[in-house]
Amino acid sequence: MSKIKNIIIFASGSGTNAENLILKLSGDKVKINWHVFTNNPKAGVIRRCEALNIKCEIFEKQLFLNSSSIEQKILRINPDVIILAGFLLKIPTSIINMRFPIINIHPSLLPKYGGKGMYGDHVHAAVIKNKELFSGITIHEVNHNYDEGEILFQKKIKLEQKESITSLSKKINGLEMKYFPKIIGRLIN
């Protein structure tokens, strides 16, 4: 029997990536204790966690940025990995300096279209506006700067001539659903 894994997910939005990770990685091979946190009391991830019978803890942004209580919770959980799945707050230095790997997924081929304010449709709009031939996803480690951590995996797709934000978003989401659980699975096994 393999060791039980402790995984923390931080999410701010609909929770599709969090739900997908939980569904694809929870299985017979590995027992996982999931710990989900959100800073958004209206986030869809809360509803998705309820449906999966997983507790989702809500915290205030200021508590996250200025308090050691989240750090203490992380230390008690002792996670094998911390995953950012649509989490929009910058991770405080004190958490980055902990010994736990922190992994994020970004909806572009970094280093292009990363940084503060570059998430979701903002990224897709910039990619289309700049007439890029390709876009994709980047799974990377988190460091002290937005979207500048070591790249672990990238997958690119070709943009169509009449690509829209909606069509690109759908393609990127498909890549996220397919590859994010695979890469996280490799990291925890």
C-alpha positions in Angstrom: 0.0 0.0 0.0 1.4 3.3 -1.0 1.7 6.4 1.3 -1.4 8.6 1.6 -0.8 11.9 -0.3 -1.8 15.2 1.0 -2.7 17.7 -1.7 -3.7 21.3 -1.3 -5.6 23.1 -4.0 -6.0 26.9 -4.0 -8.8 28.0 -6.4 -10.7 31.3 -7.0 -13.1 30.5 -9.7 -15.4 27.9 -11.2 -13.4 25.0 -10.0 -13.3 23.0 -13.2 -9.5 22.3 -12.9 -9.8 21.5 -9.2 -12.7 19.1 -9.9 -10.9 17.5 -12.8 -7.8 16.9 -10.7 -9.8 15.4 -7.9 -11.7 13.1 -10.2 -8.7 11.9 -12.3 -6.2 11.5 -9.4 -8.5 9.9 -6.8 -8.4 6.2 -7.5 -7.2 2.8 -6.5 -3.5 3.5 -7.0 -3.1 6.5 -4.7 -5.0 7.5 -1.6 -5.3 11.3 -1.5 -6.4 13.6 1.3 -7.7 16.7 -0.6 -7.6 20.1 1.0 -9.2 22.9 -1.0 -9.0 26.6 -0.2 -10.6 29.6 -1.8 -10.6 33.3 -1.3 -13.9 33.8 -3.1 -17.1 33.0 -1.2 -19.0 32.9 -4.5 -16.5 30.6 -6.3 -18.0 27.6 -8.2 -15.2 25.4 -6.7 -17.2 25.4 -3.4 -20.2 23.8 -5.0 -18.0 21.3 -6.9 -16.3 20.3 -3.7 -19.6 19.8 -1.9 -20.7 17.5 -4.8 -17.5 15.5 -4.3 -17.9 15.5 -0.5 -14.7 17.4 -0.1 -14.4 20.3 2.3 -13.6 23.7 0.7 -12.4 26.3 3.2 -13.0 29.9 2.5 -10.6 32.6 3.7 -10.3 36.3 3.4 -7.7 37.8 1.1 -6.1 39.9 3.9 -5.9 36.8 6.1 -4.0 35.0 3.3 -1.6 37.9 2.6 -0.9 39.1 6.2 -1.4 36.2 8.6 0.4 33.1 9.6 -2.8 31.1 10.1 -2.8 29.8 6.5 0.9 28.9 6.9 0.1 27.0 10.0 -2.7 25.1 8.2 -0.3 24.2 5.4 2.3 23.0 7.9 -0.3 20.8 9.7 -1.5 19.3 6.4 2.2 18.7 5.3 1.3 18.6 1.6 3.1 16.6 -1.0 2.2 19.4 -3.4 0.3 22.7 -3.4 -1.6 23.2 -6.7 -2.9 26.6 -7.9 -6.0 25.9 -10.1 -7.4 29.2 -11.2 -6.1 31.0 -8.1 -5.6 34.7 -8.7 -3.8 35.9 -5.6 0.0 36.2 -5.5 1.4 33.6 -3.2 3.1 35.2 -0.2 6.9 34.8 0.1 6.5 33.1 3.4 4.5 30.3 1.7 6.9 30.1 -1.3 9.8 29.7 1.2 8.2 26.6 2.7 9.6 23.3 1.6 6.5 22.3 -0.4 6.4 22.3 -4.2 3.8 24.8 -5.6 2.5 24.1 -9.1 0.5 26.4 -11.3 -1.1 26.1 -14.7 -1.2 29.1 -17.1 -3.3 29.4 -20.3 -0.4 30.5 -22.6 3.0 29.4 -23.7 5.1 31.2 -21.1 7.1 33.3 -20.9 4.6 35.0 -23.3 1.4 36.4 -21.8 2.3 35.9 -18.2 2.4 38.3 -15.3 -0.1 40.3 -13.2 -3.5 40.5 -14.7 -2.8 37.9 -17.3 -5.3 35.2 -16.7 -8.3 33.5 -18.5 -9.8 35.5 -21.3 -7.3 38.4 -20.8 -4.6 36.0 -22.1 -6.6 34.7 -25.0 -7.6 38.3 -26.1 -3.9 39.3 -26.1 -2.8 36.2 -28.0 -5.5 36.8 -30.7 -4.8 40.6 -30.8 -1.1 39.9 -31.4 -1.9 37.4 -34.2 0.1 34.6 -32.6 0.2 31.4 -34.6 0.3 29.2 -31.5 -1.0 29.2 -27.9 -1.2 26.5 -25.3 -0.7 25.8 -21.7 2.3 25.9 -19.3 2.5 24.0 -16.1 5.2 25.5 -13.9 6.6 25.8 -10.5 5.6 29.0 -8.5 8.3 31.4 -7.5 8.4 35.0 -6.2 7.2 36.4 -9.5 4.0 35.8 -11.4 4.4 33.1 -14.0 8.2 33.0 -13.9 8.9 29.7 -12.1 10.6 26.7 -13.8 8.5 25.3 -16.6 7.6 21.6 -16.1 5.4 21.1 -19.2 4.1 22.9 -22.2 1.6 21.9 -24.9 0.9 24.1 -27.9 -1.9 24.3 -30.4 -2.2 26.1 -33.6 -4.6 29.0 -33.8 -7.1 29.1 -36.6 -7.4 32.2 -38.9 -10.7 33.2 -37.4 -9.9 32.2 -33.8 -12.2 33.9 -31.2 -11.7 34.2 -27.5 -14.4 31.7 -26.9 -13.0 29.1 -29.3 -9.5 29.5 -28.0 -10.7 29.3 -24.4 -12.4 26.0 -25.2 -9.3 24.6 -26.8 -7.1 25.7 -23.9 -9.5 24.3 -21.4 -9.4 20.9 -23.2 -5.6 20.9 -22.9 -5.8 21.8 -19.2 -8.3 18.9 -18.5 -6.1 16.4 -20.3 -2.6 17.3 -19.2 -2.8 19.0 -15.7 -3.8 15.7 -14.0 -1.1 13.8 -15.9 1.7 16.1 -14.8 0.5 16.3 -11.2 0.1 12.5 -11.2 3.7 12.1 -12.2 4.9 14.5 -9.5 3.1 12.7 -6.7 4.0 9.1 -7.7 
